C-alpha cells in the first residue's frame, strides 16, 4: 500500500508542477497559455496565470484556430483565452494560436 501511495503522490506533484507552468517547452516548441492582453499585426501579448506577460511574434506562417475551426488573424482579440505553440527563439514566433472568447463572454 505504501508504494502505491508514494507513486500517487509523485504523480500528483508532477501534474501540479506541469499545470502551474505558464510556458513549457513542448517538444521543440514553447507552449504558452493565458489571456490576450494586447494584439497587433506583428505580435500578441499573453498574460499568463502567474501574472507575467509573454510577447509572441506572429507571421504569415502562423495558423489560427477558434476551438477546432480554422480562424483568421483578425479574429483574435483582447480578452481571448489562448494556447500558443511557438518557436523557442528569442523572441518566440507563434506557429499555432488556438483561442476562445473569455469565460461567460463571446465575440
N, C-alpha and C positions, 0 to 999 in steps of 0.2 A: 504494500500500500504506500509506503513512504516514497518509493521510486516514482510511482505514478503522480504523487502529489508534487514532487520536485520537478518532474518533467512538465507538468501542467503549469507550475509557477514560472518556469523558464519560458515556456511558450507564451504565457500571458505577458511577461515582461518584454519580450521581443516584439510582440504585437503592439503594445503600448508605445514603445520607442519608435517603431516604424510609423504608426499612425500620427504621432506627435511631430514628426519631422515635416516641415513645410516644403523643403526642396531636397529631394533624394535622387541620387544617381540611379537611373532606371536603365540598366544595361549601359549603353554608351550615350544615354540621353539624361537630361536633367528633368525632373518631374516637379512641377510647381502647382500647388493648389491654393485657392483663395478667392478673393473678390476683386474685380476690376476697379481700380481707383482712378485711373487715367488711361486714355487711349487716343492715339493719333495714327496717321498713316504709316509711321515708321516703328512704333513700339506700343507695348501695353505694359502698364504698371499694375502689379498684383499685390494686394495687401494680404499677407498670409495670416493664419490663425494666431501666430505669436506676435502680430502687430508689425512685423517687418515688411518692407516694400521690396519687391523684386521687379526690376525693369528688364523686359524681354523684347528683343528686336523682332519685327515682323518683316517678311519679304515676299516676293512673288511666289516662292515655293511653299509658303505656309498654307496648310489646309485647315478649314473651319468646319465645325460640326455643332449644330444645336441639337443636343441629345445624340441620336444616331443619324440624323438627317444632315446632308450637306448644307452649309450656310455660306453667306458672303461675308467678306471682311467688314463691311459697313453694318452688318447685323450685330456685331459685338458692341456692347455699351457699358458705361459705368454702372456698377452695381451688379453686373452679371457674375455668377459663380463660375469659375473656370478650373479646368485641369489642362495644363500645358506640358507638352513634351518638347524640349528644346535641346539644342546642341550644348556641349559642355564648354564652349568657347567663352571668351571674355570680350565683349558681352555675349550672353547666350542668344541664339536665334530660334524662334518657335518653328517647329516642324508641324505640329498639330495643336489646335486650340479647340477644346470641347467646352461648350458653355451652356448655361441655363439661366433663366431670369432669377432674381432674388427670391428667396422663400416667401411665399404668400403674395408674390407680385408677378406681373407679366409685362411684356413689351407692348 
